[in-house]
Amino acid sequence: MASENDSNTDEDQTTLQNFESWLALYRSRVYETYLSRAPTVSQPEGQEVNRQVKTPRPTILVIEDNADEWFLIRWALLQHFPISQVIWISEPTRVMHYLNKCVQREIDLPRLILVDLYLPTAQSGLNVLQKIKRHAAYRTIPTIIISSSNNPDDIESALTHSSNSYIIKPFTYDEWRERFSMLRPYWTE
């Protein structure tokens, strides 16, 4: 008879294998999109090109300076919001540029923004939060601070700077999924 620990180990192994498979697929898509130089195919004259209009997918913007944490965050978010497009910005100085480009190109703004508090300092994360919340076009976007800090001063500071919520970064993938299950109210409002 298998013990509960064996069952958890099997589940953990399956989750890890799924993540590794996803990571390999993600890397291949990045390669195809950005690194491959596939030749362009021209359409013969007189033939119509069948173009389907794609409806924009709702966007979640993640501002995180750690690539490993970004992969976990993205994976966990896509488990709860599979139709979403998760955008990563690692440099705090590029956030407002990205949001302004969305407006200029008439691209839908993100439906949710997650900001790492320590980018690499708490002041960096708070500055990003403050810029978003002070801008008339962006202040209504739910913006949530994520941080490994459980320091009450950090939490109070984030909430004082108009963060909609504060999520303490978990240690395991399952905990990430559990924490992100609580984001649905922000997503559906």
Backbone as a printed PyTorch tensor [residue, N CA C, xyz], in Angstrom:
tensor([[[  0.8380,  -1.1770,   0.0000],
         [  0.0000,   0.0000,   0.0000],
         [  0.8880,   1.2480,   0.0000]],

        [[  0.5990,   2.1930,  -0.9030],
         [  1.4160,   3.3900,  -1.0380],
         [  1.1020,   4.3670,   0.0840]],

        [[  2.1200,   4.9770,   0.5820],
         [  1.9140,   5.9520,   1.6520],
         [  1.5350,   7.3050,   1.0490]],

        [[  1.0800,   8.1990,   1.9180],
         [  0.6980,   9.5370,   1.4630],
         [  1.9120,  10.2800,   0.9070]],

        [[  3.0890,  10.0750,   1.4910],
         [  4.2990,  10.7230,   1.0000],
         [  4.6330,  10.2670,  -0.4050]],

        [[  4.4320,   8.9630,  -0.7010],
         [  4.6800,   8.4630,  -2.0550],
         [  3.7260,   9.1300,  -3.0340]],

        [[  2.4680,   9.3200,  -2.6320],
         [  1.4660,   9.9580,  -3.4840],
         [  1.8590,  11.4050,  -3.7670]],

        [[  2.2840,  12.1240,  -2.7150],
         [  2.7160,  13.5110,  -2.8960],
         [  3.9370,  13.5830,  -3.7910]],

        [[  4.8560,  12.6500,  -3.6350],
         [  6.0530,  12.6260,  -4.4590],
         [  5.6820,  12.3990,  -5.9160]],

        [[  4.7420,  11.4900,  -6.1820],
         [  4.2830,  11.2380,  -7.5450],
         [  3.6210,  12.4880,  -8.1280]],

        [[  2.7780,  13.1560,  -7.3260],
         [  2.1280,  14.3820,  -7.7890],
         [  3.1560,  15.4740,  -8.0480]],

        [[  4.1260,  15.6040,  -7.1520],
         [  5.1740,  16.6030,  -7.3310],
         [  5.9700,  16.3180,  -8.5950]],

        [[  6.2780,  15.0350,  -8.8280],
         [  7.0370,  14.6460, -10.0130],
         [  6.2470,  14.9520, -11.2830]],

        [[  4.9450,  14.6830, -11.2570],
         [  4.0900,  14.9710, -12.4080],
         [  4.0230,  16.4720, -12.6570]],

        [[  3.8670,  17.2500, -11.5940],
         [  3.8340,  18.7000, -11.7240],
         [  5.1450,  19.2150, -12.2920]],

        [[  6.2530,  18.6990, -11.8090],
         [  7.5600,  19.1110, -12.3050],
         [  7.7200,  18.7370, -13.7760]],

        [[  7.2860,  17.5340, -14.1510],
         [  7.3760,  17.1180, -15.5540],
         [  6.5050,  18.0080, -16.4370]],

        [[  5.3070,  18.3540, -15.9600],
         [  4.4410,  19.2590, -16.7190],
         [  5.1020,  20.6170, -16.8840]],

        [[  5.6890,  21.1210, -15.8070],
         [  6.3600,  22.4130, -15.8770],
         [  7.5380,  22.3600, -16.8430]],

        [[  8.3280,  21.3090, -16.7750],
         [  9.4760,  21.1810, -17.6760],
         [  9.0230,  21.0810, -19.1280]],

        [[  7.9340,  20.3680, -19.3770],
         [  7.3910,  20.2710, -20.7390],
         [  6.9360,  21.6410, -21.2210]],

        [[  6.2250,  22.3440, -20.3430],
         [  5.7610,  23.6740, -20.6950],
         [  6.9430,  24.6000, -20.9730]],

        [[  7.9680,  24.5340, -20.1430],
         [  9.1390,  25.3780, -20.3010],
         [  9.8240,  25.1030, -21.6360]],

        [[  9.9390,  23.8390, -22.0100],
         [ 10.5420,  23.4830, -23.2950],
         [  9.7080,  24.0470, -24.4480]],

        [[  8.3900,  23.9190, -24.3510],
         [  7.5050,  24.4620, -25.3790],
         [  7.6290,  25.9810, -25.4430]],

        [[  7.6530,  26.6120, -24.2850],
         [  7.7770,  28.0700, -24.2270],
         [  9.0850,  28.5190, -24.8720]],

        [[ 10.1710,  27.8520, -24.5470],
         [ 11.4700,  28.2090, -25.1280],
         [ 11.4610,  28.0220, -26.6440]],

        [[ 10.8210,  26.9610, -27.1240],
         [ 10.7780,  26.7450, -28.5710],
         [  9.9460,  27.8320, -29.2500]],

        [[  8.8600,  28.2660, -28.5970],
         [  8.0540,  29.3460, -29.1740],
         [  8.8220,  30.6650, -29.1930]],

        [[  9.5640,  30.9280, -28.1330],
         [ 10.3930,  32.1310, -28.1060],
         [ 11.4070,  32.0680, -29.2380]],

        [[ 12.0200,  30.9040, -29.4290],
         [ 12.9940,  30.7440, -30.5030],
         [ 12.3400,  30.9970, -31.8620]],

        [[ 11.1760,  30.3730, -32.0830],
         [ 10.4830,  30.5310, -33.3630],
         [ 10.0860,  31.9810, -33.6080]],

        [[  9.6230,  32.6450, -32.5540],
         [  9.1260,  34.0060, -32.7010],
         [ 10.2380,  35.0310, -32.8730]],

        [[ 11.2950,  34.8920, -32.0770],
         [ 12.2900,  35.9510, -32.0340],
         [ 13.6280,  35.6150, -32.6700]],

        [[ 13.9550,  34.3550, -32.7370],
         [ 15.2980,  34.0150, -33.1780],
         [ 15.3700,  33.3590, -34.5510]],

        [[ 14.3380,  32.6710, -34.9680],
         [ 14.4050,  32.0060, -36.2630],
         [ 14.1830,  33.0260, -37.3680]],

        [[ 14.7570,  32.7720, -38.4790],
         [ 14.6520,  33.6610, -39.6320],
         [ 13.9450,  32.9210, -40.7670]],

        [[ 12.6970,  32.5510, -40.5210],
         [ 11.9390,  31.8230, -41.5370],
         [ 11.6570,  32.7400, -42.7120]],

        [[ 11.7740,  32.2190, -43.9350],
         [ 11.4930,  33.0610, -45.1010],
         [ 10.0160,  33.4200, -45.1650]],

        [[  9.7260,  34.5860, -45.6830],
         [  8.3380,  34.9970, -45.8180],
         [  7.7580,  34.3860, -47.0770]],

        [[  6.4990,  34.0460, -47.0190],
         [  5.8250,  33.4420, -48.1580],
         [  4.9100,  34.4860, -48.7630]],

        [[  5.0820,  34.7380, -50.0590],
         [  4.2210,  35.7290, -50.7030],
         [  2.9930,  35.0430, -51.2670]],

        [[  1.9000,  35.7790, -51.3250],
         [  0.6300,  35.2650, -51.8170],
         [  0.5730,  35.4960, -53.3240]],

        [[  0.2280,  34.4610, -54.0910],
         [  0.1020,  34.6660, -55.5380],
         [ -0.9270,  35.7430, -55.8450]],

        [[ -0.6770,  36.5020, -56.9300],
         [ -1.5710,  37.5830, -57.3030],
         [ -2.9710,  37.0660, -57.5990]],

        [[ -3.9650,  37.8210, -57.1890],
         [ -5.3350,  37.4600, -57.4780],
         [ -5.9740,  36.5390, -56.4420]],

        [[ -5.2070,  35.9660, -55.5430],
         [ -5.7730,  35.0910, -54.5210],
         [ -5.9450,  35.8730, -53.2260]],

        [[ -7.1070,  35.6620, -52.6130],
         [ -7.3730,  36.3310, -51.3480],
         [ -6.6640,  35.6150, -50.2110]],

        [[ -6.2130,  36.3820, -49.2820],
         [ -5.6150,  35.8180, -48.0830],
         [ -6.7100,  35.6830, -47.0480]],

        [[ -6.8660,  34.4880, -46.4940],
         [ -7.8730,  34.2510, -45.4680],
         [ -7.3210,  34.7580, -44.1360]],

        [[ -7.8190,  35.9040, -43.7200],
         [ -7.3520,  36.4870, -42.4580],
         [ -8.4910,  36.4510, -41.4530]],

        [[ -8.2190,  35.8270, -40.3440],
         [ -9.2040,  35.8040, -39.2840],
         [ -8.8640,  36.9100, -38.2980]],

        [[ -9.8770,  37.6150, -37.8720],
         [ -9.6640,  38.6660, -36.8880],
         [ -9.5950,  38.0000, -35.5230]],

        [[ -8.4870,  38.2120, -34.8670],
         [ -8.3210,  37.6360, -33.5390],
         [ -8.8640,  38.6080, -32.5010]],

        [[ -9.6190,  38.0780, -31.5730],
         [-10.0590,  38.9160, -30.4740],
         [ -8.9140,  38.9970, -29.4780]],

        [[ -8.6840,  40.1760, -28.9370],
         [ -7.5570,  40.3070, -28.0070],
         [ -7.7920,  39.4860, -26.7460]],

        [[ -6.7170,  38.8730, -26.2910],
         [ -6.8010,  38.1080, -25.0460],
         [ -6.5680,  39.0600, -23.8860]],

        [[ -7.2890,  38.8630, -22.7920],
         [ -7.0490,  39.7120, -21.6190],
         [ -5.5990,  39.5630, -21.1490]],

        [[ -5.0440,  40.6550, -20.7240],
         [ -3.6240,  40.6860, -20.3640],
         [ -3.4280,  40.8330, -18.8630]],

        [[ -2.4360,  40.1070, -18.3630],
         [ -1.9450,  40.2910, -16.9990],
         [ -0.5020,  40.7490, -17.1390]],

        [[ -0.1720,  41.8690, -16.5500],
         [  1.1860,  42.4000, -16.5910],
         [  1.8930,  42.0190, -15.2960]],

        [[  3.0690,  41.4010, -15.4210],
         [  3.8650,  41.0050, -14.2580],
         [  5.1840,  41.7750, -14.3120]],

        [[  5.4550,  42.5230, -13.2530],
         [  6.7040,  43.2660, -13.1420],
         [  7.5350,  42.5410, -12.0890]],

        [[  8.5120,  41.7860, -12.5580],
         [  9.3170,  40.8990, -11.7080],
         [ 10.7350,  40.8760, -12.2540]],

        [[ 11.7310,  41.0940, -11.3820],
         [ 13.1100,  41.1330, -11.8530],
         [ 13.8300,  39.7950, -11.7820]],

        [[ 13.1960,  38.7620, -11.2810],
         [ 13.8130,  37.4440, -11.1620],
         [ 13.1830,  36.4960, -12.1830]],

        [[ 13.9740,  36.0480, -13.1560],
         [ 13.4490,  35.2100, -14.2410],
         [ 12.8810,  33.8840, -13.7320]],

        [[ 13.5250,  33.2790, -12.7550],
         [ 13.0200,  32.0050, -12.2270],
         [ 11.6410,  32.1780, -11.5940]],

        [[ 11.4710,  33.2360, -10.8330],
         [ 10.1660,  33.4900, -10.2250],
         [  9.1310,  33.8390, -11.2910]],

        [[  9.5670,  34.5590, -12.3320],
         [  8.6670,  34.8890, -13.4350],
         [  8.0920,  33.6170, -14.0680]],

        [[  8.9310,  32.6090, -14.3070],
         [  8.4350,  31.3780, -14.9130],
         [  7.4020,  30.7010, -14.0150]],

        [[  7.6550,  30.6520, -12.7180],
         [  6.6780,  30.0690, -11.7900],
         [  5.3820,  30.8750, -11.7620]],

        [[  5.5060,  32.1800, -11.7250],
         [  4.3280,  33.0510, -11.6920],
         [  3.5030,  32.8590, -12.9560]],

        [[  4.1660,  32.8700, -14.0980],
         [  3.4470,  32.7120, -15.3670],
         [  2.7370,  31.3670, -15.4320]],

        [[  3.4270,  30.3290, -15.0650],
         [  2.8540,  28.9900, -15.0940],
         [  1.6220,  28.9110, -14.1960]],

        [[  1.7340,  29.4300, -12.9960],
         [  0.6160,  29.3790, -12.0540],
         [ -0.5520,  30.2570, -12.5230]],

        [[ -0.2560,  31.4300, -13.0800],
         [ -1.3250,  32.2970, -13.5770],
         [ -2.0910,  31.6360, -14.7120]],

        [[ -1.3670,  30.9800, -15.6090],
         [ -2.0310,  30.3470, -16.7500],
         [ -2.8870,  29.1530, -16.3360]],

        [[ -2.6310,  28.5960, -15.1710],
         [ -3.4920,  27.5270, -14.6680],
         [ -4.8690,  28.0710, -14.2960]],

        [[ -4.9150,  29.3050, -13.8080],
         [ -6.1800,  29.9160, -13.3860],
         [ -6.8140,  30.7750, -14.4790]],

        [[ -5.9900,  31.3280, -15.3420],
         [ -6.4800,  32.2250, -16.3900],
         [ -5.9190,  31.7740, -17.7330]],

        [[ -6.3590,  30.6090, -18.2380],
         [ -5.7400,  30.0260, -19.4340],
         [ -5.9140,  30.8490, -20.7060]],

        [[ -6.9200,  31.7010, -20.7740],
         [ -7.0940,  32.4950, -21.9860],
         [ -6.3050,  33.7970, -21.9440]],

        [[ -5.6390,  34.0620, -20.8440],
         [ -4.9400,  35.3340, -20.6920],
         [ -3.5890,  35.3210, -21.3860]],

        [[ -3.1240,  36.5150, -21.6300],
         [ -1.7740,  36.7200, -22.1280],
         [ -1.0010,  37.3290, -20.9630]],

        [[  0.0720,  36.6770, -20.5520],
         [  0.8520,  37.1570, -19.4160],
         [  2.1100,  37.8280, -19.9590]],

        [[  2.2470,  39.1080, -19.6650],
         [  3.3630,  39.9160, -20.1560],
         [  4.3430,  40.1380, -19.0130]],

        [[  5.6270,  40.0020, -19.3140],
         [  6.6680,  40.1700, -18.3060],
         [  7.5060,  41.4010, -18.5980]],

        [[  7.6720,  42.2270, -17.5920],
         [  8.6160,  43.3450, -17.6470],
         [  9.5480,  43.1840, -16.4620]],

        [[ 10.8480,  43.1360, -16.7430],
         [ 11.8170,  42.9290, -15.6640],
         [ 12.4490,  44.2350, -15.1880]],

        [[ 12.3330,  45.2770, -15.9820],
         [ 12.9290,  46.5660, -15.6320],
         [ 11.8400,  47.5470, -15.2020]],

        [[ 11.8890,  48.0320, -13.9830],
         [ 10.8450,  48.9610, -13.5200],
         [ 10.7380,  50.2180, -14.3760]],

        [[ 11.8320,  50.6280, -15.0020],
         [ 11.8140,  51.8480, -15.8100],
         [ 11.0230,  51.6790, -17.1010]],

        [[ 10.6800,  50.4550, -17.4890],
         [  9.9750,  50.2140, -18.7490],
         [  8.4570,  50.0800, -18.5920]],

        [[  7.9730,  50.0840, -17.3590],
         [  6.5470,  49.8420, -17.1080],
         [  5.6720,  50.9290, -17.7300]],

        [[  5.9470,  52.1710, -17.4220],
         [  5.1140,  53.2620, -17.9330],
         [  5.2280,  53.3490, -19.4550]],

        [[  6.3990,  53.0760, -19.9940],
         [  6.5750,  53.0570, -21.4520],
         [  5.6540,  52.0110, -22.0740]],

        [[  5.5890,  50.8190, -21.4820],
         [  4.7190,  49.7610, -21.9870],
         [  3.2500,  50.1970, -21.9250]],

        [[  2.8150,  50.7150, -20.7860],
         [  1.4200,  51.1310, -20.6280],
         [  1.0700,  52.2590, -21.5980]],

        [[  1.9850,  53.2090, -21.7740],
         [  1.7420,  54.3060, -22.7180],
         [  1.6390,  53.7890, -24.1490]],

        [[  2.4600,  52.8040, -24.5090],
         [  2.3990,  52.1940, -25.8460],
         [  1.0520,  51.5050, -26.0570]],

        [[  0.5350,  50.8720, -25.0230],
         [ -0.7960,  50.2470, -25.1320],
         [ -1.8290,  51.2880, -25.5250]],

        [[ -1.7770,  52.4440, -24.8880],
         [ -2.7360,  53.5100, -25.1780],
         [ -2.5110,  54.0480, -26.5920]],

        [[ -1.2500,  54.3060, -26.9640],
         [ -0.9420,  54.8580, -28.2850],
         [ -1.3740,  53.9200, -29.4090]],

        [[ -1.1810,  52.6380, -29.2200],
         [ -1.5120,  51.6530, -30.2600],
         [ -2.9450,  51.1390, -30.1320]],

        [[ -3.6850,  51.6990, -29.1920],
         [ -5.0620,  51.2930, -28.9260],
         [ -5.1700,  49.7970, -28.6340]],

        [[ -4.1950,  49.3110, -27.8940],
         [ -4.1940,  47.9280, -27.4150],
         [ -4.8330,  47.9480, -26.0300]],

        [[ -5.5900,  46.9140, -25.7410],
         [ -6.2140,  46.8670, -24.4260],
         [ -5.1740,  46.9330, -23.3190]],

        [[ -5.4770,  47.7250, -22.3200],
         [ -4.6140,  47.7910, -21.1430],
         [ -4.7190,  46.4800, -20.3710]],

        [[ -3.7300,  46.1750, -19.5610],
         [ -3.8190,  44.9570, -18.7430],
         [ -5.0490,  45.0020, -17.8420]],

        [[ -5.6110,  43.8360, -17.5890],
         [ -6.7450,  43.7270, -16.6720],
         [ -6.2690,  43.6070, -15.2350]],

        [[ -4.9830,  43.2620, -15.0630],
         [ -4.4190,  43.0500, -13.7360],
         [ -2.9150,  43.2820, -13.8240]],

        [[ -2.3490,  43.9190, -12.7990],
         [ -0.9050,  44.1570, -12.7480],
         [ -0.3770,  43.6000, -11.4340]],

        [[  0.6790,  42.7850, -11.5360],
         [  1.3840,  42.2730, -10.3580],
         [  2.7590,  42.9210, -10.3300]],

        [[  3.1030,  43.5240,  -9.2000],
         [  4.3860,  44.2290,  -9.0630],
         [  5.1770,  43.6110,  -7.9240]],

        [[  6.3790,  43.1500,  -8.2350],
         [  7.2830,  42.6900,  -7.1850],
         [  7.7020,  43.9120,  -6.3780]],

        [[  7.6220,  43.8310,  -5.0730],
         [  7.9720,  44.9750,  -4.2330],
         [  9.4570,  45.3050,  -4.3360]],

        [[ 10.2960,  44.2940,  -4.2720],
         [ 11.7430,  44.5180,  -4.2720],
         [ 12.2940,  44.3610,  -5.6790]],

        [[ 12.4270,  45.4980,  -6.3650],
         [ 12.9040,  45.5320,  -7.7540],
         [ 14.2220,  46.2780,  -7.8790]],

        [[ 15.2360,  46.1270,  -7.3050],
         [ 15.6040,  45.2210,  -6.2290],
         [ 15.3390,  45.7910,  -4.8410]],

        [[ 14.9650,  47.0800,  -4.7690],
         [ 14.6650,  47.6530,  -3.4460],
         [ 13.1640,  47.8880,  -3.3280]],

        [[ 12.6930,  47.9840,  -2.1050],
         [ 11.2720,  48.2370,  -1.8780],
         [ 10.8610,  49.5670,  -2.5000]],

        [[ 11.7450,  50.5260,  -2.4670],
         [ 11.4110,  51.8260,  -3.0360],
         [ 11.1660,  51.7220,  -4.5360]],

        [[ 11.8790,  50.8420,  -5.2300],
         [ 11.6680,  50.6630,  -6.6750],
         [ 10.2630,  50.1610,  -6.9600]],

        [[  9.8260,  49.1440,  -6.2330],
         [  8.4810,  48.6140,  -6.4210],
         [  7.4090,  49.6240,  -6.0650]],

        [[  7.6280,  50.3600,  -4.9830],
         [  6.6550,  51.3810,  -4.5710],
         [  6.5880,  52.5210,  -5.5820]],

        [[  7.7410,  52.8740,  -6.1880],
         [  7.7460,  53.9130,  -7.2200],
         [  6.9080,  53.4900,  -8.4270]],

        [[  7.0470,  52.2360,  -8.8430],
         [  6.2490,  51.7270,  -9.9590],
         [  4.7670,  51.7910,  -9.5990]],

        [[  4.4290,  51.3100,  -8.4270],
         [  3.0380,  51.3260,  -7.9660],
         [  2.4870,  52.7490,  -7.9460]],

        [[  3.2740,  53.6660,  -7.4280],
         [  2.8530,  55.0580,  -7.3170],
         [  2.5990,  55.6750,  -8.7010]],

        [[  3.4870,  55.4060,  -9.6540],
         [  3.3110,  55.9520, -11.0060],
         [  2.0380,  55.4180, -11.6540]],

        [[  1.7740,  54.1450, -11.4680],
         [  0.5600,  53.5460, -12.0420],
         [ -0.6780,  54.1800, -11.4170]],

        [[ -0.6910,  54.2730, -10.1040],
         [ -1.8740,  54.7560,  -9.3950],
         [ -2.0940,  56.2680,  -9.5210]],

        [[ -1.0660,  57.0100,  -9.8960],
         [ -1.2190,  58.4540, -10.0880],
         [ -1.6830,  58.8080, -11.5000]],

        [[ -1.5770,  57.8670, -12.4240],
         [ -1.9360,  58.1300, -13.8190],
         [ -3.4370,  57.9070, -14.0140]],

        [[ -4.1120,  58.8750, -14.5860],
         [ -5.5720,  58.8170, -14.7240],
         [ -6.0440,  57.5960, -15.5130]],

        [[ -5.3080,  57.2030, -16.5420],
         [ -5.7410,  56.0850, -17.3820],
         [ -5.4510,  54.7220, -16.7610]],

        [[ -4.5410,  54.6770, -15.7990],
         [ -4.1040,  53.3810, -15.2720],
         [ -4.5400,  53.1200, -13.8330]],

        [[ -4.9730,  54.1470, -13.1230],
         [ -5.2390,  54.0060, -11.6790],
         [ -6.3360,  53.0080, -11.3530]],

        [[ -7.2270,  52.7450, -12.3110],
         [ -8.3200,  51.8050, -12.0250],
         [ -7.9430,  50.3510, -12.2740]],

        [[ -6.7660,  50.1120, -12.8460],
         [ -6.3220,  48.7320, -13.0770],
         [ -5.9510,  48.1230, -11.7180]],

        [[ -6.5470,  46.9960, -11.3600],
         [ -6.1490,  46.3610, -10.0960],
         [ -4.6480,  46.0540, -10.1120]],

        [[ -3.9520,  46.5570,  -9.1050],
         [ -2.5030,  46.4040,  -9.0220],
         [ -2.1760,  45.7830,  -7.6690]],

        [[ -1.4890,  44.6680,  -7.7330],
         [ -1.2130,  43.8800,  -6.5310],
         [  0.2940,  43.7630,  -6.3380]],

        [[  0.7330,  44.0150,  -5.1270],
         [  2.1450,  43.8470,  -4.7860],
         [  2.3740,  42.3800,  -4.4380]],

        [[  3.4540,  41.8080,  -4.9900],
         [  3.8910,  40.4670,  -4.6020],
         [  5.2980,  40.6080,  -4.0270]],

        [[  5.5490,  39.9300,  -2.9320],
         [  6.8440,  40.0580,  -2.2820],
         [  7.1030,  38.8680,  -1.3710]],

        [[  8.3730,  38.5520,  -1.2100],
         [  8.7330,  37.4990,  -0.2560],
         [  8.7520,  38.0490,   1.1670]],

        [[  8.6140,  39.3470,   1.2990],
         [  8.6260,  39.9840,   2.6180],
         [  7.2570,  39.8700,   3.2940]],

        [[  7.2940,  39.4190,   4.5430],
         [  6.0720,  39.4400,   5.3510],
         [  6.1770,  40.5000,   6.4480]],

        [[  7.0890,  41.4410,   6.2530],
         [  7.2930,  42.5390,   7.1790],
         [  6.0520,  43.4400,   7.1780]],

        [[  5.4400,  43.6480,   8.3470],
         [  4.2340,  44.4900,   8.4210],
         [  4.4500,  45.8930,   7.8500]],

        [[  5.6640,  46.4380,   7.9740],
         [  5.9390,  47.7720,   7.4250],
         [  5.8590,  47.7630,   5.8980]],

        [[  6.3650,  46.6920,   5.2560],
         [  6.2730,  46.5770,   3.7930],
         [  4.8130,  46.4670,   3.3510]],

        [[  4.0540,  45.6570,   4.0570],
         [  2.6390,  45.4680,   3.7110],
         [  1.8770,  46.7860,   3.8650]],

        [[  2.0950,  47.4570,   4.9880],
         [  1.4230,  48.7360,   5.2330],
         [  1.8230,  49.7700,   4.1870]],

        [[  3.0950,  49.8040,   3.8440],
         [  3.5730,  50.7620,   2.8480],
         [  2.9350,  50.5120,   1.4860]],

        [[  2.8270,  49.2430,   1.0850],
         [  2.2110,  48.9090,  -0.2010],
         [  0.7440,  49.3300,  -0.2170]],

        [[  0.0340,  49.0480,   0.8490],
         [ -1.3880,  49.3960,   0.9130],
         [ -1.5820,  50.9090,   0.9940]],

        [[ -0.6710,  51.5890,   1.6750],
         [ -0.7170,  53.0450,   1.7550],
         [ -0.5100,  53.6770,   0.3760]],

        [[  0.2910,  53.0130,  -0.4550],
         [  0.5520,  53.5100,  -1.8130],
         [ -0.5050,  53.0250,  -2.8140]],

        [[ -1.6520,  52.6050,  -2.3230],
         [ -2.8240,  52.2370,  -3.1340],
         [ -2.7470,  50.8880,  -3.8270]],

        [[ -1.9480,  49.9830,  -3.3140],
         [ -1.9850,  48.6160,  -3.8380],
         [ -3.3580,  48.0320,  -3.5110]],

        [[ -3.9290,  47.2880,  -4.4570],
         [ -5.2330,  46.6760,  -4.2080],
         [ -5.1330,  45.4870,  -3.2740]],

        [[ -3.9570,  44.8900,  -3.2060],
         [ -3.7410,  43.7440,  -2.3230],
         [ -2.2420,  43.5060,  -2.2010]],

        [[ -1.8990,  42.5740,  -1.3360],
         [ -0.4910,  42.2310,  -1.0900],
         [ -0.4230,  40.7150,  -0.9730]],

        [[  0.3980,  40.1040,  -1.8010],
         [  0.5590,  38.6480,  -1.7640],
         [  1.9870,  38.3340,  -1.3540]],

        [[  2.1190,  37.5440,  -0.3040],
         [  3.4490,  37.0920,   0.1140],
         [  3.8280,  35.9180,  -0.7820]],

        [[  4.9850,  36.0310,  -1.4240],
         [  5.4280,  35.0010,  -2.3610],
         [  5.6060,  33.6700,  -1.6290]],

        [[  5.0030,  32.6410,  -2.1680],
         [  5.1450,  31.3190,  -1.5440],
         [  6.4370,  30.6380,  -1.9800]],

        [[  6.6820,  29.4620,  -1.4020],
         [  7.8960,  28.7200,  -1.6920],
         [  7.6940,  27.6120,  -2.7240]],

        [[  6.4580,  27.1160,  -2.8700],
         [  6.2200,  25.9980,  -3.7810],
         [  5.2430,  26.4000,  -4.8750]],

        [[  5.2880,  25.6500,  -5.9430],
         [  4.3880,  25.8860,  -7.0690],
         [  2.9240,  25.7680,  -6.6510]],

        [[  2.5880,  24.7550,  -5.8590],
         [  1.2040,  24.5770,  -5.4150],
         [  0.7220,  25.7740,  -4.6060]],

        [[  1.6050,  26.3460,  -3.8010],
         [  1.2330,  27.5350,  -3.0310],
         [  1.0040,  28.7350,  -3.9620]],

        [[  1.8090,  28.8340,  -5.0320],
         [  1.5830,  29.8960,  -6.0220],
         [  0.1920,  29.7540,  -6.6070]],

        [[ -0.1730,  28.5430,  -7.0040],
         [ -1.4930,  28.3080,  -7.5910],
         [ -2.6000,  28.6700,  -6.5950]],

        [[ -2.4050,  28.2960,  -5.3440],
         [ -3.4030,  28.5980,  -4.3110],
         [ -3.5640,  30.1090,  -4.1440]],

        [[ -2.4530,  30.8190,  -4.0970],
         [ -2.5140,  32.2790,  -3.9300],
         [ -3.2040,  32.9340,  -5.1220]],

        [[ -2.8950,  32.4500,  -6.3240],
         [ -3.4780,  33.0660,  -7.5110],
         [ -4.9490,  32.7180,  -7.6930]],

        [[ -5.4170,  31.6700,  -7.0220],
         [ -6.8500,  31.3700,  -7.0940],
         [ -7.6590,  32.5090,  -6.4790]],

        [[ -7.0360,  33.2750,  -5.6080],
         [ -7.7140,  34.3970,  -4.9610],
         [ -7.7950,  35.6360,  -5.8570]],

        [[ -7.1680,  35.6000,  -7.0260],
         [ -7.1710,  36.7700,  -7.9110],
         [ -8.4270,  36.8710,  -8.7580]],

        [[ -9.2240,  35.8340,  -8.8180],
         [-10.3990,  35.8400,  -9.6950],
         [-11.2970,  37.0680,  -9.4920]],

        [[-11.5660,  37.5240,  -8.2570],
         [-12.4160,  38.7240,  -8.1170],
         [-11.8350,  39.9470,  -8.8300]],

        [[-10.5120,  40.0950,  -8.8470],
         [ -9.9080,  41.2220,  -9.5360],
         [-10.0830,  41.0690, -11.0460]],

        [[-10.0400,  39.8400, -11.4900],
         [-10.0950,  39.5440, -12.9140],
         [-11.5020,  39.7450, -13.4660]],

        [[-12.5150,  39.4180, -12.7030],
         [-13.8730,  39.4200, -13.2240],
         [-14.6190,  40.7300, -12.9720]],

        [[-14.0640,  41.5980, -12.1660],
         [-14.7520,  42.8770, -11.8830],
         [-14.6730,  43.8000, -13.0640]]])
